[in-house]
């Protein structure tokens, strides 16, 4: 199912349709401020397993990120020092993934995971979905088909490739190709381990 949503005024009826899918453990592809991504309710274990099967990843080994609506709920899922919180506040919403030490509040499927990636994208569509859901959304970028760039950026082509395997594709306009910048905040030193879109303000 392909639906169109506009970032400035996402249609409440279409948002509700998406909510139903997410609440029932469905998988949705949506735009972010970097690339198109695939996600589900991060606290729904079956949905997380479905995504891991789909992308052939081991949830206990792969780097998984969760999208939050803002910084207020982050301390529930990750340990955040004052220094890191100030850094995140300065740069979010934005194209960054902050790797933080995880708390025990993540579901058992993430067990043995010592860290979790946190994103607050500068995109109103995905942040509206997270806010309405009331839970973070597990997020993983959409892989391209045979490295054909259009299959990662054009929602209609994404739907053509993934329409049979996910429950919904949200057309929020053309996506980007540059991934988020990953900032590792799990040690004593803050370190950029992947430079992507965005320049970190310190």
Secondary structure, DSSP 8 states (H G I E B T S, - for coil): -EEE--SSS--HHHHHHHHHHHHTT--EEE--SSS-EEEEETT-HHHHHHHHHHHT--TTTS--EEE-SSSTTHHHHEE--HHHHHHHHHH-SSSEEEEEEE-TTS-GGGTT--EEEEE--S-HHHHHHHHHHSS-EEEEE---BTTBTHHHH-HHHHHHHHTTTSSEEEE-S---S--BEEEE-SSSS-EEEE--BS----
